[in-house]
Amino acid sequence: MDILLLLLLPIAGAIITAVLGQSPKAKYVALTAALVSLAYAICLTARFQLDASTQFVADYPWMETMGVRFKAGIDGISLLLVLLTNALLPLIVLAGFKQNQSGTFYGLMLFMQAGLLTVFTALDAFLFYVGWEAALIPIYFICALWGGENRIKVNLKFFVYTIFGSLFMLLAIIYLHLQTPGKTYDLQDFYALNLDAATQGWIFWAFFLAFAIKMPVFPFHTWQPDTYTEAPTAGTMLLSGIMLKMGIYGVIRWLIPVAPLGFAQWGQTALILSIIGVVYAAIIAFTQKDVKRLVAYSSISHVGLISAGIFVWNVQGLQGAMIQMLNHGINVVGMFFVLDIIIRRLGTREIASMGGIAKAAPQLAITFLIILLGTVALPLTNGFIGEFLLLMGIYQYNIWLSVIAGLTIIFGAVYMLRMYQQVMLGEANKATEKFVDIDCTEKWVLYVICALVIIIGVYPQPILNISEPAVSQLIEVVNAKVLAK
C-alpha cells in the first residue's frame, strides 16, 4: 500500500488541477499536492531500514495471462531518486507561480511525477516500460504547448529520439520475458537468466541506446541543447533535474545486472563514450553565446562524468554516481531558475546583452553564486563530494581516463565563472541597471536550493549511508556473474 499511495498522490493531484482548468487556484492545489508527496516520501525515508533489502514492496496481479504483475518497491538506490523527484517538484511548481499557468500545465507536471516514480520503483519490466513511456507523454505536451518559437520542430526531434531508443529496449524486454522459466517480467527472474555472452551483448546495446539517449551520452545528445532551450522553464527543470536520471538509473538497475557479460564486453566502450562527452560538451560550452545553451552543454558534461563513474563499476564510482544524481538535479534546477528570472526581466538569452546585474540585484547575485559554486564542485558544496567519488572510482579503473575526466572540473569552473562575470558583474547597461531583485516566491525557491547545496556539501554522509548497502550488494552480484564465466 505504501508504494501505491506514493504513485497515487501525484495522480490525484494531477486530476484535480486539470479539472480546475484556468482557475487561479490550480497552482496552489498543484503546490499542495507536490508538498504532500514530499512529506510522504520523507515518512517512507524515516521508516527505511539502512540495508540492501527492497522494502515497501507492492505485488499485485495485473495481467497474469501475460506474466505481468504490478510489482514495485524501494531500496537504497531507488530511495534517493524518489526523494529527488518529490523534493524538486514543489520547487518547480513554485518557480512557475509568476507565469500563472493553467491547471492542465500543472496536471501534466504531476502526471509526469507519477511516471517518474513508477520508473524508480518498478520491479517488473512491463511496469518499468509503462512508467518510462508515461513520463514522456506529459513532457512532450508541456514542451509542445508552452515552449518557444521553434518548439514543434525541436519537440519532434526529442520525441523521435526517445521513441527510437525505447523500441530497442522494448524488444530486449520481450526477449528476456520469453527466456524466463515462468514467462514473467520480474526483475529478479531477469537477473537469474543464464544467457550466453553474444546474446547479452545485443541486449546490452538495446538497453544502452534507450538509456544513453535519455541521459544523454555522446553521441546521442544532439536533441538536448535545443530541447532545453525551447522548453518552458518548468519543462527544462523537469528534463534536466529529474527525467535524465531515468537513463542513469536504468543503467544501474536494469542494464548492467541483466546483461553482465554484455557489460564485460562493451562496458569500456560505453565508458569511453561517456568521457568523450565530458570533454566535448565542455569545449562546446565555451563557445555558447546563449546562456541556456551554455548550461545545457554543461549538463551533458556533468552527466557524462556520472555515466563514466557507473561504467567503472566499483563502490566509489557508483556511490559517486548516486549522490551526484541528487546534486546535479538540485544544482541544474537552481541554475535554470536563475536564468529564467534573468531572461524574463531582460527579454533576452544573449550573454552579451547582460552585465552589471549584481549591483541592482545583490540577493540574486549571492544565490546564483552559491548554486554556481555547487555546480563547479567547490569543496564544502554538494557537487564536490559527488565528483570526488566519481573521479576516485575512475582513477581506480584507469589513471589516464581519470585525468581526462577531471578536465570537467577545470573547464566547468572556467566557463561557468566567466559566464557569471559577464552576466552579473561589469558595467550595467540600460536594461540591467533597472533590474529588479528577487521577490517572495523566487526567494523561497533559491533559498531552499542554496541550503541544500551547503548542507549536502558539508555533511553528505546520511545520503551515502542510504545507497551504500544496495550499491555494494549489486556490485558483488554482477562481479560474481562475470567471474563465473
TIMAR-643821 format. One record per residue (C-alpha): z, y, x; chain; residue number from 1; residue in one letter. Coordinates in steps of 0.1 Angstrom, whole numbers. Layout:
// TIMAR-643821
[[Z,Y,X],"A",NUM,"a"]
...
***
This chain:
// TIMAR-643821
[[0,0,0],"A",1,"m"]
[[7,23,30],"A",2,"d"]
[[-29,23,41],"A",3,"i"]
[[-43,26,6],"A",4,"l"]
[[-22,57,0],"A",5,"l"]
[[-34,71,33],"A",6,"l"]
[[-70,68,22],"A",7,"l"]
[[-65,77,-15],"A",8,"l"]
[[-46,110,-9],"A",9,"l"]
[[-77,129,5],"A",10,"p"]
[[-100,113,-21],"A",11,"i"]
[[-77,125,-49],"A",12,"a"]
[[-77,160,-32],"A",13,"g"]
[[-115,159,-30],"A",14,"a"]
[[-119,151,-67],"A",15,"i"]
[[-95,179,-78],"A",16,"i"]
[[-111,206,-55],"A",17,"t"]
[[-146,195,-66],"A",18,"a"]
[[-136,199,-103],"A",19,"v"]
[[-122,234,-96],"A",20,"l"]
[[-157,245,-85],"A",21,"g"]
[[-158,282,-78],"A",22,"q"]
[[-122,288,-87],"A",23,"s"]
[[-102,307,-60],"A",24,"p"]
[[-75,281,-64],"A",25,"k"]
[[-98,255,-48],"A",26,"a"]
[[-89,264,-12],"A",27,"k"]
[[-52,263,-19],"A",28,"y"]
[[-55,229,-35],"A",29,"v"]
[[-75,217,-5],"A",30,"a"]
[[-49,230,19],"A",31,"l"]
[[-21,213,-1],"A",32,"t"]
[[-40,180,-1],"A",33,"a"]
[[-45,182,36],"A",34,"a"]
[[-8,191,43],"A",35,"l"]
[[3,162,20],"A",36,"v"]
[[-19,138,40],"A",37,"s"]
[[-5,152,73],"A",38,"l"]
[[31,147,60],"A",39,"a"]
[[24,111,50],"A",40,"y"]
[[8,104,84],"A",41,"a"]
[[39,118,101],"A",42,"i"]
[[61,95,79],"A",43,"c"]
[[40,65,90],"A",44,"l"]
[[44,75,126],"A",45,"t"]
[[81,77,122],"A",46,"a"]
[[81,41,109],"A",47,"r"]
[[57,28,135],"A",48,"f"]
[[71,3,160],"A",49,"q"]
[[61,11,196],"A",50,"l"]
[[45,-23,203],"A",51,"d"]
[[9,-38,204],"A",52,"a"]
[[11,-52,168],"A",53,"s"]
[[-11,-40,139],"A",54,"t"]
[[12,-25,113],"A",55,"q"]
[[10,-14,76],"A",56,"f"]
[[-18,-40,71],"A",57,"v"]
[[-36,-39,37],"A",58,"a"]
[[-56,-71,30],"A",59,"d"]
[[-71,-74,-5],"A",60,"y"]
[[-101,-94,-18],"A",61,"p"]
[[-131,-72,-22],"A",62,"w"]
[[-164,-91,-23],"A",63,"m"]
[[-152,-126,-15],"A",64,"e"]
[[-185,-144,-21],"A",65,"t"]
[[-200,-122,7],"A",66,"m"]
[[-169,-128,30],"A",67,"g"]
[[-159,-91,26],"A",68,"v"]
[[-122,-81,23],"A",69,"r"]
[[-106,-47,22],"A",70,"f"]
[[-86,-52,53],"A",71,"k"]
[[-71,-22,72],"A",72,"a"]
[[-42,-15,95],"A",73,"g"]
[[-28,7,122],"A",74,"i"]
[[-19,0,158],"A",75,"d"]
[[-12,24,187],"A",76,"g"]
[[-49,31,193],"A",77,"i"]
[[-58,40,157],"A",78,"s"]
[[-25,58,150],"A",79,"l"]
[[-34,86,174],"A",80,"l"]
[[-67,92,156],"A",81,"l"]
[[-51,90,122],"A",82,"v"]
[[-27,118,134],"A",83,"l"]
[[-56,138,149],"A",84,"l"]
[[-76,136,117],"A",85,"t"]
[[-47,146,94],"A",86,"n"]
[[-34,173,118],"A",87,"a"]
[[-68,190,122],"A",88,"l"]
[[-78,190,85],"A",89,"l"]
[[-52,216,74],"A",90,"p"]
[[-62,239,103],"A",91,"l"]
[[-99,235,95],"A",92,"i"]
[[-93,243,58],"A",93,"v"]
[[-71,273,66],"A",94,"l"]
[[-97,285,92],"A",95,"a"]
[[-122,288,63],"A",96,"g"]
[[-100,307,39],"A",97,"f"]
[[-118,340,46],"A",98,"k"]
[[-151,325,35],"A",99,"q"]
[[-138,317,0],"A",100,"n"]
[[-160,286,-2],"A",101,"q"]
[[-164,266,-34],"A",102,"s"]
[[-144,236,-44],"A",103,"g"]
[[-174,215,-36],"A",104,"t"]
[[-172,226,0],"A",105,"f"]
[[-136,216,3],"A",106,"y"]
[[-141,184,-17],"A",107,"g"]
[[-167,173,8],"A",108,"l"]
[[-143,180,37],"A",109,"m"]
[[-116,159,21],"A",110,"l"]
[[-140,131,12],"A",111,"f"]
[[-151,131,49],"A",112,"m"]
[[-115,129,59],"A",113,"q"]
[[-112,97,38],"A",114,"a"]
[[-143,82,55],"A",115,"g"]
[[-129,90,90],"A",116,"l"]
[[-96,75,82],"A",117,"l"]
[[-114,44,69],"A",118,"t"]
[[-132,41,103],"A",119,"v"]
[[-100,44,123],"A",120,"f"]
[[-80,18,103],"A",121,"t"]
[[-107,-8,93],"A",122,"a"]
[[-101,-43,104],"A",123,"l"]
[[-131,-56,85],"A",124,"d"]
[[-166,-48,99],"A",125,"a"]
[[-181,-42,65],"A",126,"f"]
[[-153,-18,56],"A",127,"l"]
[[-158,-1,90],"A",128,"f"]
[[-195,3,83],"A",129,"y"]
[[-188,17,49],"A",130,"v"]
[[-164,43,64],"A",131,"g"]
[[-189,51,91],"A",132,"w"]
[[-216,60,66],"A",133,"e"]
[[-192,76,41],"A",134,"a"]
[[-181,101,68],"A",135,"a"]
[[-218,110,75],"A",136,"l"]
[[-228,119,39],"A",137,"i"]
[[-204,149,33],"A",138,"p"]
[[-210,164,67],"A",139,"i"]
[[-248,162,60],"A",140,"y"]
[[-244,183,28],"A",141,"f"]
[[-219,207,44],"A",142,"i"]
[[-244,215,72],"A",143,"c"]
[[-275,214,48],"A",144,"a"]
[[-260,237,21],"A",145,"l"]
[[-238,261,42],"A",146,"w"]
[[-255,260,76],"A",147,"g"]
[[-275,286,95],"A",148,"g"]
[[-311,297,92],"A",149,"e"]
[[-326,265,108],"A",150,"n"]
[[-302,242,91],"A",151,"r"]
[[-328,219,73],"A",152,"i"]
[[-348,211,105],"A",153,"k"]
[[-317,207,126],"A",154,"v"]
[[-298,186,100],"A",155,"n"]
[[-327,163,95],"A",156,"l"]
[[-327,156,133],"A",157,"k"]
[[-290,149,132],"A",158,"f"]
[[-294,126,102],"A",159,"f"]
[[-323,106,117],"A",160,"v"]
[[-305,102,150],"A",161,"y"]
[[-273,89,134],"A",162,"t"]
[[-290,66,108],"A",163,"i"]
[[-312,52,136],"A",164,"f"]
[[-282,42,156],"A",165,"g"]
[[-263,29,126],"A",166,"s"]
[[-291,5,116],"A",167,"l"]
[[-288,-13,150],"A",168,"f"]
[[-251,-16,146],"A",169,"m"]
[[-256,-30,111],"A",170,"l"]
[[-279,-57,125],"A",171,"l"]
[[-253,-66,151],"A",172,"a"]
[[-225,-68,124],"A",173,"i"]
[[-247,-90,101],"A",174,"i"]
[[-255,-113,131],"A",175,"y"]
[[-218,-116,141],"A",176,"l"]
[[-208,-123,104],"A",177,"h"]
[[-232,-152,103],"A",178,"l"]
[[-218,-167,135],"A",179,"q"]
[[-182,-167,123],"A",180,"t"]
[[-170,-202,110],"A",181,"p"]
[[-159,-188,77],"A",182,"g"]
[[-188,-163,74],"A",183,"k"]
[[-164,-133,74],"A",184,"t"]
[[-164,-98,87],"A",185,"y"]
[[-129,-99,100],"A",186,"d"]
[[-124,-81,133],"A",187,"l"]
[[-102,-110,148],"A",188,"q"]
[[-129,-135,138],"A",189,"d"]
[[-155,-114,157],"A",190,"f"]
[[-131,-113,187],"A",191,"y"]
[[-128,-151,186],"A",192,"a"]
[[-165,-158,188],"A",193,"l"]
[[-178,-175,219],"A",194,"n"]
[[-213,-162,223],"A",195,"l"]
[[-234,-165,254],"A",196,"d"]
[[-240,-136,278],"A",197,"a"]
[[-276,-129,267],"A",198,"a"]
[[-266,-126,230],"A",199,"t"]
[[-236,-104,239],"A",200,"q"]
[[-260,-82,259],"A",201,"g"]
[[-281,-72,230],"A",202,"w"]
[[-250,-69,208],"A",203,"i"]
[[-236,-45,234],"A",204,"f"]
[[-267,-23,232],"A",205,"w"]
[[-269,-24,194],"A",206,"a"]
[[-233,-11,191],"A",207,"f"]
[[-237,12,220],"A",208,"f"]
[[-267,30,205],"A",209,"l"]
[[-247,39,174],"A",210,"a"]
[[-216,50,193],"A",211,"f"]
[[-234,68,221],"A",212,"a"]
[[-254,89,195],"A",213,"i"]
[[-222,98,177],"A",214,"k"]
[[-202,108,207],"A",215,"m"]
[[-228,119,221],"A",216,"p"]
[[-235,105,255],"A",217,"v"]
[[-265,114,277],"A",218,"f"]
[[-294,109,269],"A",219,"p"]
[[-286,106,232],"A",220,"f"]
[[-271,141,230],"A",221,"h"]
[[-300,163,220],"A",222,"t"]
[[-291,166,183],"A",223,"w"]
[[-257,180,192],"A",224,"q"]
[[-261,216,205],"A",225,"p"]
[[-285,226,177],"A",226,"d"]
[[-263,210,150],"A",227,"t"]
[[-231,226,163],"A",228,"y"]
[[-248,260,164],"A",229,"t"]
[[-264,258,130],"A",230,"e"]
[[-235,242,111],"A",231,"a"]
[[-209,264,94],"A",232,"p"]
[[-178,267,114],"A",233,"t"]
[[-158,242,94],"A",234,"a"]
[[-187,217,99],"A",235,"g"]
[[-187,223,136],"A",236,"t"]
[[-150,218,138],"A",237,"m"]
[[-152,185,118],"A",238,"l"]
[[-181,173,140],"A",239,"l"]
[[-166,182,174],"A",240,"s"]
[[-129,178,166],"A",241,"g"]
[[-129,145,148],"A",242,"i"]
[[-163,129,140],"A",243,"m"]
[[-174,124,176],"A",244,"l"]
[[-142,104,181],"A",245,"k"]
[[-156,78,158],"A",246,"m"]
[[-180,68,185],"A",247,"g"]
[[-153,67,212],"A",248,"i"]
[[-130,47,190],"A",249,"y"]
[[-159,23,182],"A",250,"g"]
[[-164,16,219],"A",251,"v"]
[[-127,8,224],"A",252,"i"]
[[-121,-12,192],"A",253,"r"]
[[-155,-29,184],"A",254,"w"]
[[-180,-27,213],"A",255,"l"]
[[-161,-40,244],"A",256,"i"]
[[-137,-65,228],"A",257,"p"]
[[-165,-80,206],"A",258,"v"]
[[-191,-83,234],"A",259,"a"]
[[-170,-86,267],"A",260,"p"]
[[-198,-104,285],"A",261,"l"]
[[-223,-78,274],"A",262,"g"]
[[-198,-52,287],"A",263,"f"]
[[-196,-71,320],"A",264,"a"]
[[-234,-69,323],"A",265,"q"]
[[-241,-34,311],"A",266,"w"]
[[-208,-15,313],"A",267,"g"]
[[-217,0,347],"A",268,"q"]
[[-250,13,332],"A",269,"t"]
[[-231,30,304],"A",270,"a"]
[[-206,44,329],"A",271,"l"]
[[-233,60,350],"A",272,"i"]
[[-250,75,319],"A",273,"l"]
[[-216,90,309],"A",274,"s"]
[[-211,105,344],"A",275,"i"]
[[-247,119,344],"A",276,"i"]
[[-238,135,311],"A",277,"g"]
[[-207,151,326],"A",278,"v"]
[[-227,169,353],"A",279,"v"]
[[-259,175,333],"A",280,"y"]
[[-242,192,304],"A",281,"a"]
[[-220,213,327],"A",282,"a"]
[[-251,226,345],"A",283,"i"]
[[-268,234,312],"A",284,"i"]
[[-237,252,300],"A",285,"a"]
[[-241,276,330],"A",286,"f"]
[[-274,289,316],"A",287,"t"]
[[-264,295,280],"A",288,"q"]
[[-265,330,265],"A",289,"k"]
[[-254,318,231],"A",290,"d"]
[[-216,314,230],"A",291,"v"]
[[-216,285,206],"A",292,"k"]
[[-242,266,225],"A",293,"r"]
[[-221,270,257],"A",294,"l"]
[[-191,254,241],"A",295,"v"]
[[-213,227,226],"A",296,"a"]
[[-226,217,261],"A",297,"y"]
[[-190,219,274],"A",298,"s"]
[[-180,194,247],"A",299,"s"]
[[-208,170,259],"A",300,"i"]
[[-195,172,294],"A",301,"s"]
[[-159,166,284],"A",302,"h"]
[[-168,137,262],"A",303,"v"]
[[-189,122,290],"A",304,"g"]
[[-157,120,311],"A",305,"l"]
[[-138,104,282],"A",306,"i"]
[[-166,78,279],"A",307,"s"]
[[-166,71,316],"A",308,"a"]
[[-128,66,315],"A",309,"g"]
[[-133,39,289],"A",310,"i"]
[[-160,20,307],"A",311,"f"]
[[-140,16,339],"A",312,"v"]
[[-117,-4,317],"A",313,"w"]
[[-83,0,333],"A",314,"n"]
[[-50,12,319],"A",315,"v"]
[[-52,47,334],"A",316,"q"]
[[-88,53,323],"A",317,"g"]
[[-82,40,287],"A",318,"l"]
[[-49,59,284],"A",319,"q"]
[[-66,90,296],"A",320,"g"]
[[-93,85,270],"A",321,"a"]
[[-68,81,242],"A",322,"m"]
[[-48,112,249],"A",323,"i"]
[[-79,132,258],"A",324,"q"]
[[-95,124,224],"A",325,"m"]
[[-65,141,209],"A",326,"l"]
[[-66,170,233],"A",327,"n"]
[[-103,175,230],"A",328,"h"]
[[-100,176,193],"A",329,"g"]
[[-73,203,194],"A",330,"i"]
[[-90,224,220],"A",331,"n"]
[[-125,223,207],"A",332,"v"]
[[-114,232,172],"A",333,"v"]
[[-95,262,187],"A",334,"g"]
[[-125,273,207],"A",335,"m"]
[[-149,272,178],"A",336,"f"]
[[-124,290,155],"A",337,"f"]
[[-120,318,181],"A",338,"v"]
[[-158,321,184],"A",339,"l"]
[[-161,322,146],"A",340,"d"]
[[-137,351,145],"A",341,"i"]
[[-157,370,171],"A",342,"i"]
[[-191,361,156],"A",343,"i"]
[[-181,372,121],"A",344,"r"]
[[-167,405,133],"A",345,"r"]
[[-197,413,156],"A",346,"l"]
[[-225,396,137],"A",347,"g"]
[[-240,381,169],"A",348,"t"]
[[-236,349,191],"A",349,"r"]
[[-251,366,222],"A",350,"e"]
[[-227,368,251],"A",351,"i"]
[[-245,399,264],"A",352,"a"]
[[-236,418,232],"A",353,"s"]
[[-199,413,237],"A",354,"m"]
[[-173,426,261],"A",355,"g"]
[[-140,445,261],"A",356,"g"]
[[-126,428,230],"A",357,"i"]
[[-92,422,247],"A",358,"a"]
[[-85,459,246],"A",359,"k"]
[[-89,461,208],"A",360,"a"]
[[-75,426,200],"A",361,"a"]
[[-48,416,225],"A",362,"p"]
[[-34,388,203],"A",363,"q"]
[[-68,372,201],"A",364,"l"]
[[-73,376,238],"A",365,"a"]
[[-40,358,246],"A",366,"i"]
[[-45,329,222],"A",367,"t"]
[[-81,325,233],"A",368,"f"]
[[-70,323,270],"A",369,"l"]
[[-43,297,262],"A",370,"i"]
[[-69,274,244],"A",371,"i"]
[[-94,280,271],"A",372,"l"]
[[-70,270,299],"A",373,"l"]
[[-62,238,280],"A",374,"g"]
[[-100,232,278],"A",375,"t"]
[[-104,236,316],"A",376,"v"]
[[-73,213,322],"A",377,"a"]
[[-49,238,339],"A",378,"l"]
[[-16,220,348],"A",379,"p"]
[[10,222,320],"A",380,"l"]
[[-17,224,294],"A",381,"t"]
[[-27,195,272],"A",382,"n"]
[[-61,190,289],"A",383,"g"]
[[-46,183,323],"A",384,"f"]
[[-28,150,317],"A",385,"i"]
[[-59,135,300],"A",386,"g"]
[[-84,145,327],"A",387,"e"]
[[-59,135,354],"A",388,"f"]
[[-56,100,340],"A",389,"l"]
[[-93,97,334],"A",390,"l"]
[[-101,107,370],"A",391,"l"]
[[-74,83,383],"A",392,"m"]
[[-89,55,363],"A",393,"g"]
[[-124,62,376],"A",394,"i"]
[[-111,66,412],"A",395,"y"]
[[-96,31,410],"A",396,"q"]
[[-131,18,399],"A",397,"y"]
[[-151,38,425],"A",398,"n"]
[[-141,68,446],"A",399,"i"]
[[-176,84,447],"A",400,"w"]
[[-180,82,409],"A",401,"l"]
[[-146,99,406],"A",402,"s"]
[[-158,127,429],"A",403,"v"]
[[-189,133,408],"A",404,"i"]
[[-170,131,375],"A",405,"a"]
[[-144,155,389],"A",406,"g"]
[[-171,182,390],"A",407,"l"]
[[-165,187,353],"A",408,"t"]
[[-132,204,361],"A",409,"i"]
[[-147,227,387],"A",410,"i"]
[[-178,235,367],"A",411,"f"]
[[-159,239,335],"A",412,"g"]
[[-135,264,350],"A",413,"a"]
[[-163,284,363],"A",414,"v"]
[[-185,287,332],"A",415,"y"]
[[-155,290,308],"A",416,"m"]
[[-137,317,328],"A",417,"l"]
[[-170,335,333],"A",418,"r"]
[[-176,334,296],"A",419,"m"]
[[-141,347,289],"A",420,"y"]
[[-146,376,313],"A",421,"q"]
[[-179,385,297],"A",422,"q"]
[[-167,383,261],"A",423,"v"]
[[-131,396,263],"A",424,"m"]
[[-129,418,294],"A",425,"l"]
[[-150,445,309],"A",426,"g"]
[[-162,476,292],"A",427,"e"]
[[-163,478,254],"A",428,"a"]
[[-194,487,235],"A",429,"n"]
[[-199,505,202],"A",430,"k"]
[[-194,472,183],"A",431,"a"]
[[-165,458,202],"A",432,"t"]
[[-144,490,206],"A",433,"e"]
[[-137,488,168],"A",434,"k"]
[[-129,451,169],"A",435,"f"]
[[-101,441,145],"A",436,"v"]
[[-73,418,159],"A",437,"d"]
[[-64,385,142],"A",438,"i"]
[[-47,386,108],"A",439,"d"]
[[-23,363,89],"A",440,"c"]
[[-43,331,84],"A",441,"t"]
[[-60,334,117],"A",442,"e"]
[[-27,338,134],"A",443,"k"]
[[-14,306,118],"A",444,"w"]
[[-43,285,130],"A",445,"v"]
[[-43,299,165],"A",446,"l"]
[[-6,299,170],"A",447,"y"]
[[-3,262,159],"A",448,"v"]
[[-32,252,183],"A",449,"i"]
[[-17,272,212],"A",450,"c"]
[[17,255,205],"A",451,"a"]
[[1,221,207],"A",452,"l"]
[[-18,230,239],"A",453,"v"]
[[15,238,256],"A",454,"i"]
[[38,212,241],"A",455,"i"]
[[15,183,248],"A",456,"i"]
[[8,197,283],"A",457,"g"]
[[45,200,291],"A",458,"v"]
[[56,167,276],"A",459,"y"]
[[28,142,269],"A",460,"p"]
[[49,110,272],"A",461,"q"]
[[55,104,235],"A",462,"p"]
[[18,103,229],"A",463,"i"]
[[12,79,258],"A",464,"l"]
[[40,57,245],"A",465,"n"]
[[22,52,212],"A",466,"i"]
[[-10,39,226],"A",467,"s"]
[[1,21,258],"A",468,"e"]
[[12,-13,244],"A",469,"p"]
[[-21,-17,224],"A",470,"a"]
[[-42,-5,253],"A",471,"v"]
[[-26,-29,277],"A",472,"s"]
[[-30,-58,254],"A",473,"q"]
[[-66,-51,246],"A",474,"l"]
[[-75,-48,284],"A",475,"i"]
[[-58,-82,290],"A",476,"e"]
[[-77,-99,262],"A",477,"v"]
[[-111,-86,273],"A",478,"v"]
[[-104,-93,310],"A",479,"n"]
[[-93,-129,302],"A",480,"a"]
[[-126,-135,283],"A",481,"k"]
[[-147,-121,312],"A",482,"v"]
[[-128,-141,338],"A",483,"l"]
[[-131,-173,317],"A",484,"a"]
[[-168,-171,321],"A",485,"k"]
***
